[in-house]
Amino acid sequence: MKPRRILLAVAITLFALIRMPAQEDLTAVQWQQDLALLKHTVHTDYPFLFKKITPEDFDRAVTELDEAIPQLAPHEILVGLARIVASFGYGHTVLGYWEGKIPYHELPLVFYHYDDGIYLQGVHRDYEQLAGARLLAIEGMPIAEVLERMLPVVPAENEQFTKAYGIHYLTYPEFLHAQGVTGSLKQEIRLSLERDGKLFEATVRSVPAERFPRQYGMVVPGEEWVESRDLSQTPLYLKNLDKIYYYQYLPEEKTVYVRHSQIQDEEGEDIPAFYDRLFQFIESHEVDKLILDVRLNGGGNNYKNKPIIKGIIRSKIDAPGKFMVIIGRRTFSACMNLVNELSTYTNAIFIGEPTSENVNFYGDNRPVTLPNSGINAYLSFAWWQDKPQWENADWLAPHVATGMTFEQYRSNQDPALAAALAFNDSTFICDPMEHLTKLFMGGDLEAVRKEAAKMVEDPDYRFFDFEGEFDQTAARLMESGRLDEAIYVNSLNLEFFPESPGVWLRQGEILSLKGDLEGARAAFEKVQSLATGSVGKQAGGRLAALKGR
């Protein structure tokens, strides 16, 4: 940089420091001006973000915050702004609270949400005795209620995003206070914990927020940090975390395992070179199965996905039962594009947990700088539609569901890898609806019911949306006038999901078309007993329409 440019940069910085008040000294009016700018910018430049929240509900939330600002502390306003931005429900659309315009603190702990609860996966050395404990409550509030209170500040696309990325909000005292978990802002937080059946409490002091040594959401053990896992061995998905990608041949299983945890090039070997080397190995060795593990992959540059897709399509491994993809709660952004493309163009079998990204989603964002506080609101502008709109979903669900308990993590077990190695396409039904449809078309209705009941209870299918799929099928049958068949399909939904307002709403609609007005009224009244939101309002409208019949 030339001397003149250095001087200019220094002058600009000094001028900014002189003219800009500390964010904590802003007046209520200045904060309200920032909020007004955010609202105006959203309506003017980003109206397409109103997909999961209506403009009216957004404006109502803005008005509530605007009216509350004179009574709020700066950290409460910061969290209020975070709620406003998070209300769009897209992970890339987020308030830049981490930039520190308003100072905040963090507990030196790393939480992880396992199948059997939230545990302290890693801790600072000062709290070594807490590693591996299960979190039951924060300041006496049960953890389920804490999660519910914190959810509005998390820009969550689905519950997987909350588990992967939203869990960290539980370590911020300013957020805990603003969301009503703590009665006042305090830097020492009391935790209720459990280990080996014994209950105990511990008080943890927060520190000024800094970048803790995490990799893919988990603590990196070292001199200052302690990990709860048995470190005498390392499972494949946690090996070589200093590398973006690596592969290992498992000769006994005749399987190649690949962990790929960012859509970015590794220094010294870019993605095309790595996959060329990988597929050369596969073609020249006795390989029956390829396992691609992207459960930790939070994205990067989706333009780099092409060589991966092309290589797999060309490979002998792209055949039913031979190509496994492990996905999970951190599968997000550009990696969501990758798994979408793999599901469309290859014979991939997905194993693990659902992704934390919607199938189609708003991605890339731009910063909108609020002029008085300097806080950035990152608003998404790019709509990524890899699938037709009727295939959009909250997530990409695995064909074979696996989870992980804390004990499995602690003892280095890997249920997802075990399921991938054991998978046999000749004994597993990958498409439940295709299977049930064949039985239905063959007229074996009792077999349909028995098979459906078995699958709904099967943990391998616990992420498959049976309710939604049955409802879509019933809707198509209803719209084509096949009302008896629609009633049959919806009866399955009622059997398996008797407390679902949507299923009862569909029942009322079908019965209304059949002329069974009493049955329809009873169904709509059932909806109202179960729901007060939009579905309840729809049922009220249907009941009003029936009064004249």
C-alpha positions in Angstrom: 0.0 0.0 0.0 1.4 3.4 -0.9 2.1 6.0 1.9 -0.6 8.4 0.6 -3.2 5.6 0.8 -2.1 4.7 4.3 -2.6 8.3 5.4 -5.9 8.5 3.8 -7.1 5.2 5.5 -5.9 6.5 8.9 -7.7 9.9 8.3 -10.9 8.1 7.4 -10.7 5.9 10.4 -10.0 8.8 12.8 -12.9 10.8 11.2 -15.2 7.9 11.7 -14.1 7.5 15.4 -14.6 11.3 16.0 -18.1 11.6 14.4 -19.6 8.2 15.4 -20.7 7.9 19.1 -20.1 4.7 20.9 -22.9 2.3 20.2 -23.8 2.1 23.8 -24.3 5.9 23.9 -26.8 6.0 21.1 -30.1 7.7 21.9 -33.4 5.9 21.5 -34.2 8.0 18.5 -30.9 6.9 16.8 -31.8 3.3 17.4 -35.2 3.9 16.1 -33.7 5.5 13.0 -31.6 2.4 12.4 -34.7 0.2 12.8 -36.7 2.3 10.4 -33.9 2.1 7.8 -33.9 -1.7 8.1 -37.6 -1.9 7.6 -37.5 0.5 4.6 -34.6 -1.5 3.0 -36.4 -4.8 3.4 -39.6 -3.5 1.8 -37.8 -1.6 -0.9 -34.9 -3.9 -1.9 -35.7 -7.3 -0.4 -39.5 -7.9 -0.5 -38.9 -11.4 -1.9 -37.8 -12.5 1.5 -41.4 -12.5 2.6 -41.9 -16.2 2.1 -42.2 -17.5 5.6 -43.4 -14.3 7.3 -45.9 -11.9 5.9 -45.1 -8.2 5.5 -47.8 -7.4 8.1 -46.3 -9.7 10.7 -42.9 -8.3 10.0 -44.1 -4.7 10.4 -45.9 -5.6 13.6 -42.7 -7.0 15.1 -40.8 -3.8 14.0 -43.5 -1.6 15.6 -43.3 -3.6 18.9 -39.5 -3.2 19.0 -39.7 0.5 18.0 -42.1 1.2 20.9 -39.9 -0.7 23.3 -36.6 0.8 22.4 -36.7 3.7 25.0 -36.9 1.2 27.8 -34.3 -1.2 26.5 -30.6 -1.5 27.2 -28.3 -1.7 24.1 -27.9 -5.4 24.3 -31.7 -5.9 24.4 -32.0 -3.7 21.3 -29.3 -5.8 19.6 -31.2 -9.0 20.3 -34.4 -7.4 19.2 -32.8 -6.6 15.9 -31.6 -10.2 15.7 -35.1 -11.4 16.2 -36.4 -9.1 13.4 -33.8 -10.4 10.9 -34.2 -14.0 12.0 -37.9 -13.9 11.4 -37.3 -14.5 7.7 -36.3 -18.1 8.5 -33.2 -18.3 6.2 -29.8 -19.2 7.7 -27.9 -16.8 5.5 -30.1 -13.8 6.5 -28.8 -12.9 9.9 -27.8 -9.9 12.1 -24.0 -9.5 12.5 -24.1 -9.5 16.3 -20.7 -11.2 16.3 -19.0 -8.2 14.9 -19.0 -6.7 18.4 -20.6 -3.3 17.7 -22.4 -4.0 20.9 -20.1 -5.9 23.3 -21.4 -9.3 24.3 -20.0 -12.2 26.3 -19.9 -15.9 26.0 -19.7 -18.9 28.4 -16.5 -20.8 27.8 -18.5 -24.0 27.0 -19.5 -25.8 23.8 -22.9 -27.5 23.9 -24.0 -30.3 21.5 -27.5 -31.6 21.1 -27.4 -35.4 21.1 -30.4 -37.8 20.7 -30.5 -38.1 24.5 -30.1 -34.4 25.4 -27.8 -31.4 25.4 -24.3 -32.2 26.8 -21.2 -30.1 27.4 -19.1 -31.5 24.4 -16.2 -29.3 25.3 -15.2 -26.8 28.1 -12.4 -24.5 29.0 -9.8 -26.0 31.3 -11.1 -24.0 34.2 -14.3 -26.0 34.1 -12.8 -29.4 33.2 -15.0 -31.2 35.7 -18.1 -30.3 33.7 -17.0 -31.9 30.4 -19.5 -34.6 29.4 -22.3 -33.4 31.8 -25.9 -33.2 30.5 -27.5 -29.8 30.7 -30.9 -29.8 32.4 -31.6 -26.1 33.1 -30.2 -22.6 32.9 -30.8 -20.4 35.9 -33.5 -22.9 37.0 -35.4 -22.8 33.7 -35.8 -26.3 32.1 -33.7 -26.6 29.0 -36.8 -27.3 26.8 -38.2 -23.9 27.8 -34.8 -22.2 27.3 -34.7 -23.6 23.7 -38.2 -22.3 23.1 -37.4 -18.8 24.3 -34.1 -18.6 22.3 -35.6 -19.9 19.1 -36.8 -16.5 17.8 -33.3 -15.1 17.6 -32.0 -18.0 15.6 -32.3 -17.6 11.8 -33.4 -21.2 11.6 -34.6 -22.8 8.4 -35.5 -26.0 10.4 -34.9 -27.6 13.7 -31.6 -29.1 12.4 -30.2 -25.6 11.9 -31.1 -24.8 15.5 -29.3 -27.9 16.7 -26.2 -27.2 14.6 -25.9 -23.4 14.8 -28.5 -22.1 17.2 -27.2 -24.0 20.1 -24.4 -21.5 20.6 -26.9 -18.8 21.5 -27.4 -20.6 24.8 -23.9 -19.4 25.8 -24.5 -15.7 25.4 -25.6 -14.0 28.6 -26.9 -10.9 26.8 -29.2 -13.1 24.6 -30.3 -15.2 27.6 -31.4 -12.0 29.4 -33.1 -10.3 26.4 -35.1 -13.5 25.8 -36.2 -13.8 29.4 -34.1 -16.8 30.4 -32.4 -14.8 33.1 -34.2 -12.1 35.1 -31.3 -9.6 34.8 -28.1 -9.3 32.8 -25.6 -11.4 34.7 -22.1 -12.7 33.7 -22.2 -15.7 36.0 -24.7 -18.3 34.9 -26.0 -21.1 37.0 -26.3 -24.5 35.2 -28.2 -27.5 36.4 -26.4 -30.6 35.3 -26.4 -34.4 35.5 -23.8 -37.1 35.2 -24.1 -40.8 35.8 -27.5 -40.2 37.4 -26.2 -37.6 39.9 -27.6 -34.1 39.8 -25.5 -31.1 40.6 -25.2 -27.4 39.8 -22.3 -25.3 38.6 -21.8 -21.5 38.1 -19.8 -20.6 35.0 -18.4 -17.1 34.4 -18.7 -15.6 30.9 -15.8 -14.0 29.1 -15.8 -11.3 26.4 -16.9 -13.0 23.2 -14.0 -14.3 21.2 -13.4 -17.0 18.7 -13.1 -20.2 20.7 -11.0 -23.0 19.1 -13.9 -24.9 17.4 -13.9 -27.0 14.3 -17.2 -27.7 12.7 -19.1 -26.7 15.9 -17.0 -28.9 18.3 -14.2 -27.9 20.6 -10.6 -28.6 19.6 -8.8 -30.1 22.6 -5.5 -28.5 23.7 -3.8 -26.8 26.5 -6.8 -24.6 27.3 -9.7 -26.7 26.2 -11.0 -30.1 27.2 -13.1 -32.5 25.0 -15.6 -35.0 26.4 -14.7 -37.8 23.9 -12.3 -40.6 24.6 -9.2 -39.4 22.7 -7.4 -42.7 22.6 -8.9 -43.3 19.2 -10.6 -41.2 16.5 -13.6 -42.1 14.3 -13.2 -41.5 10.6 -15.4 -38.5 10.4 -13.2 -36.7 13.0 -9.9 -37.7 11.5 -7.6 -35.2 9.7 -9.8 -32.2 10.6 -6.9 -30.0 9.5 -7.8 -31.2 6.0 -10.9 -30.1 4.1 -11.1 -33.5 2.4 -9.4 -36.9 2.6 -10.2 -40.5 1.7 -9.3 -43.8 3.2 -9.7 -47.3 1.8 -11.4 -49.9 4.1 -10.1 -53.2 2.6 -12.2 -55.6 4.6 -15.4 -53.8 3.5 -14.0 -53.1 0.0 -15.2 -49.5 0.6 -13.7 -46.1 0.1 -14.6 -43.5 2.7 -14.4 -39.8 1.9 -14.9 -36.9 4.4 -15.5 -33.6 2.6 -16.2 -30.8 5.0 -16.1 -27.5 3.0 -16.9 -26.7 -0.6 -13.5 -25.1 -0.9 -10.2 -26.1 -2.4 -7.5 -27.6 -0.2 -4.2 -25.8 -0.5 -1.9 -27.9 -2.7 -4.8 -30.1 -4.2 -7.9 -28.5 -5.5 -11.3 -30.3 -5.7 -10.9 -31.5 -9.3 -7.4 -32.9 -8.6 -8.6 -34.6 -5.4 -11.6 -36.3 -7.0 -9.5 -37.3 -10.1 -7.2 -39.1 -7.7 -10.1 -40.6 -5.8 -11.8 -42.0 -8.9 -8.6 -43.3 -10.3 -8.1 -45.3 -7.1 -11.7 -46.6 -7.3 -11.4 -47.7 -10.9 -8.0 -49.5 -10.3 -8.9 -51.2 -7.0 -11.5 -53.7 -5.7 -14.1 -51.2 -4.5 -17.7 -52.2 -4.0 -18.9 -49.1 -2.2 -18.2 -45.4 -1.9 -19.2 -43.4 1.2 -19.1 -39.6 0.9 -19.5 -38.0 4.3 -20.7 -34.4 4.2 -22.3 -34.3 7.6 -19.9 -31.5 8.7 -20.0 -29.6 5.4 -21.4 -26.0 5.9 -20.8 -25.0 2.3 -18.5 -22.7 0.4 -18.6 -22.2 -3.4 -21.2 -24.2 -5.1 -19.5 -23.7 -8.5 -17.0 -26.2 -7.3 -19.6 -29.0 -7.1 -19.4 -29.9 -10.8 -16.3 -32.1 -10.8 -17.7 -34.1 -7.9 -21.0 -34.8 -9.7 -19.3 -35.6 -13.1 -16.9 -37.9 -11.5 -19.5 -39.9 -9.6 -21.8 -40.2 -12.7 -18.8 -41.6 -14.8 -17.7 -44.0 -12.0 -18.6 -47.7 -11.7 -19.7 -46.8 -8.2 -22.9 -44.9 -9.3 -25.2 -47.9 -9.0 -28.0 -48.8 -6.6 -26.6 -49.7 -3.2 -23.0 -48.7 -4.0 -22.9 -45.0 -3.4 -23.7 -43.7 0.2 -23.9 -40.1 1.2 -23.8 -39.2 4.9 -25.6 -36.0 5.7 -26.4 -34.2 8.9 -27.3 -31.0 10.8 -24.3 -29.1 9.5 -25.0 -29.9 5.8 -25.8 -26.4 4.6 -25.5 -23.7 1.9 -23.3 -24.8 -1.1 -23.2 -28.3 0.3 -27.0 -28.3 0.2 -26.7 -27.6 -3.6 -24.3 -30.6 -3.7 -26.6 -33.1 -2.0 -29.6 -31.7 -4.1 -27.6 -32.5 -7.3 -26.5 -35.9 -6.0 -30.1 -36.8 -5.3 -31.2 -35.7 -8.8 -28.4 -37.1 -10.9 -27.0 -40.1 -9.1 -28.1 -43.3 -7.3 -27.1 -41.8 -3.9 -28.5 -43.4 -0.8 -28.6 -40.7 2.0 -27.9 -41.8 5.5 -27.8 -39.9 8.8 -29.8 -36.8 9.8 -31.6 -34.2 7.7 -29.8 -31.2 6.4 -30.0 -27.8 8.1 -31.0 -26.0 4.9 -34.3 -26.0 3.0 -34.1 -27.9 -0.3 -34.6 -24.6 -2.2 -33.4 -21.5 -0.3 -32.2 -18.0 -0.2 -28.4 -18.0 0.0 -25.8 -15.3 -0.8 -26.3 -12.1 1.3 -25.3 -8.5 1.3 -24.6 -6.3 4.4 -27.0 -3.5 5.1 -25.2 -1.2 7.5 -27.4 0.5 10.1 -25.9 4.1 10.0 -26.0 5.0 13.7 -24.9 1.8 15.3 -22.8 0.5 12.5 -24.4 -3.0 12.9 -24.7 -5.0 9.8 -27.8 -6.9 8.8 -26.9 -9.6 6.3 -29.9 -10.0 3.9 -30.0 -12.8 1.3 -30.6 -11.9 -2.3 -29.9 -15.1 -4.3 -32.7 -17.7 -4.6 -31.2 -21.2 -5.2 -33.8 -23.5 -6.7 -32.3 -26.9 -7.4 -35.7 -28.7 -7.3 -39.1 -27.9 -8.7 -41.3 -26.0 -6.2 -43.4 -29.1 -5.5 -40.3 -30.9 -4.3 -39.2 -28.1 -2.0 -39.1 -29.2 1.7 -37.8 -28.1 5.0 -34.8 -30.3 4.5 -33.4 -33.2 2.5 -34.2 -36.2 4.6 -32.0 -39.3 4.7 -33.3 -42.6 3.3 -31.9 -44.3 6.4 -32.1 -42.3 9.6 -29.4 -42.4 12.2 -28.7 -40.3 15.2 -26.1 -40.3 18.0 -26.3 -40.5 21.7 -23.8 -38.9 23.9 -22.4 -42.2 24.9 -21.9 -43.2 21.3 -20.0 -39.9 20.7 -18.0 -40.3 23.9 -16.9 -43.9 23.0 -16.2 -43.0 19.3 -19.0 -45.0 17.8 -20.4 -43.8 14.4 -23.9 -45.1 13.8 -24.1 -43.3 10.4 -21.0 -45.0 9.1 -22.1 -48.3 10.5 -25.5 -48.0 8.7 -23.7 -47.0 5.4 -21.4 -50.0 5.6 -24.3 -52.4 6.4 -26.7 -51.0 3.8 -28.2 -53.6 1.4 -30.5 -52.2 -1.3 -32.1 -55.6 -1.8 -33.6 -55.6 1.7 -34.3 -51.9 2.3 -37.2 -49.9 0.8 -35.8 -46.5 -0.2 -39.0 -45.0 -1.4 -41.9 -45.8 1.0 -44.5 -44.1 -1.1 -43.6 -45.9 -4.3 -43.8 -49.2 -2.4 -47.2 -48.3 -0.8 -48.5 -47.0 -4.1 -47.8 -50.4 -5.8 -49.7 -52.2 -3.1 -52.5 -49.7 -3.4 -52.7 -50.0 -7.2 -52.8 -53.8 -6.7 -55.9 -53.5 -4.6 -54.3 -54.9 -1.4 -55.5 -52.3 1.0 -54.9 -54.3 4.1 -51.2 -54.7 3.0 -51.0 -51.0 2.5 -52.2 -50.3 6.0 -49.9 -52.9 7.6 -46.8 -51.8 5.7 -47.6 -48.2 6.4 -48.0 -48.8 10.1 -44.8 -50.7 10.2 -42.8 -48.0 8.4 -44.3 -45.1 10.5 -42.9 -46.9 13.6 -39.6 -47.9 12.1 -36.8 -45.6 13.4 -35.0 -45.9 10.0 -37.8 -43.8 8.5 -38.2 -41.4 11.4 -37.4 -38.4 9.2 -39.6 -39.4 6.3 -42.7 -37.2 6.1 -45.4 -39.8 6.0 -48.1 -37.3 7.1 -47.2 -34.8 4.4 -46.9 -37.5 1.7 -50.2 -39.1 2.6 -51.8 -35.6 2.7 -50.5 -34.8 -0.8 -51.8 -38.1 -2.1 -55.2 -37.6 -0.6 -55.3 -34.0 -2.0 -54.6 -35.3 -5.5 -57.2 -38.0 -5.3 -59.7 -35.5 -3.9 -59.0 -33.0 -6.7 -59.5 -35.7 -9.4 -62.8 -36.7 -7.9 -61.7 -40.0 -6.5 -63.3 -39.3 -3.1 -63.5 -42.8 -1.7 -59.9 -43.4 -2.4 -59.0 -40.0 -0.9 -61.0 -41.0 2.3 -59.0 -44.2 2.5 -55.7 -42.5 2.2 -56.7 -39.8 4.7 -57.9 -42.5 7.1 -54.4 -43.8 7.3 -53.2 -40.3 8.2 -55.9 -40.1 10.9 -54.8 -43.5 12.3 -51.1 -42.6 12.5 -51.5 -38.8 13.2 -54.8 -38.4 15.1 -53.8 -35.1 16.7 -52.8 -33.3 13.4 -55.1 -30.3 12.6 -54.1 -30.5 9.0 -55.2 -34.1 8.6 -58.6 -33.3 10.2 -58.9 -30.3 7.9 -58.4 -32.6 4.8 -60.9 -35.0 6.2 -63.5 -32.2 6.5 -62.8 -31.1 2.9 -63.2 -34.6 1.5 -66.4 -35.3 3.4 -67.8 -31.9 2.4 -67.3 -32.9 -1.3 -69.0 -36.2 -0.7 -72.0 -34.5 0.8 -71.5 -35.8 4.3 -72.0 -32.3 5.9 -72.4 -33.6 9.5 -69.1 -35.5 9.2 -67.4 -32.5 7.6 -68.7 -30.2 10.5 -67.3 -32.6 13.1 -64.0 -32.7 11.3 -63.7 -28.9 11.1 -64.7 -28.6 14.8 -62.0 -31.1 15.6 -59.5 -28.9 13.8 -60.6 -25.9 15.9 -60.1 -27.9 19.1 -56.5 -28.7 18.1 -55.4 -25.5 16.5 -55.9 -21.7 16.8 -53.5 -20.5 14.0 -54.0 -20.4 10.3 -55.3 -24.0 10.1 -57.9 -23.2 12.8 -58.9 -20.1 10.8 -59.3 -22.2 7.7 -61.6 -24.6 9.6 -63.6 -21.6 10.8 -64.1 -20.5 7.3 -65.2 -23.9 6.1 -67.7 -24.1 9.0 -69.1 -20.8 8.1 -69.5 -21.9 4.5 -71.4 -25.0 5.6 -74.0 -23.0 7.5 -75.8 -22.2 4.2 -75.9 -25.7 3.0 
